[in-house]
């Protein structure tokens, strides 16, 4: 059966390969393949991993039996896609070496990725996605933009609270810049009394015993179409520390969150006689995904970490 919108292999390769290097959603909430658009994922019982049964065994008796419980939660991926109409005249007048359909695919893939970045940031930087006691709002002299605050103590204490220690950090760019230049962080980095300069990402990773430090870089235009652009950071002035399990799937493993992905990214073009005088091609890029927080007790969130 012919697909209503056939996938063009060359355009699909462009959409899959094209990455904006500043985006961190795929590392914050790794993609996990699911077999169908509607899927189930397991949420394991917290008590099972911390309740100790009687392990003593008599000489001829059987060991005690334990069962690990979980609940299955049903969800579904959502389709996200964009089209770009390319008139035939654009292709006819394109300079040598320029492919209008390939360029459109890159532009669309960038916007699809930015949309996913916004959804992921809104999810990870939402205090409602952390259990009570695993979040705090900073203000005044407790914010890391205040030189008298103590971000090292605050973060170290926070990392000990979740039942599985967070192994990655996520900072908005404003938070990261102020944290790495904080006098106490710089002194710890330099090992001297000097308080000028900036700590490296590698030092922060080692200081807090993390596997990775992620910094949200991208900008988003928040103005309405046609108005002068108003740029704001996608990842706000917050910080999150979460336990990420790269081996987790929808049915196995415990992790703070993941992204269910159904099928591959879509990229292709179809003829469209209603584009311009000569007709043209409609280029489409999209994917079917769902970002999820499945273990809110495996993270700690600092809201308004900096002013």
Secondary structure, 3 states (H helix, E strand, C coil): CCCCCCCCHHHHHHHHHCCCCCCCHHHHCCEEEECCCEEEEEEECHHHHCCCCCCCCCCCCCCCCCCCCEEEEEEECEEEEEEEEEEHHHHHCCCCCCCHHHHHHHHHHHHHHHHHHHHHHHHHCCHHHCCCCCEEECCHHHCCCCCCCCHHHHHHHHHCCCCCCCCEEEEEHHHHHHHHCCHHHHHHHHCCCCCCCCCCHHHHHHHCCCCEEEEECCEEECCCCCCCCCEEECCCCCEEEECCCCCCCCCCCCCCEEEEEECCCEEEEEEECCCCCCCEEEEEEEEEEEEEECCHHHEEEEECCCC
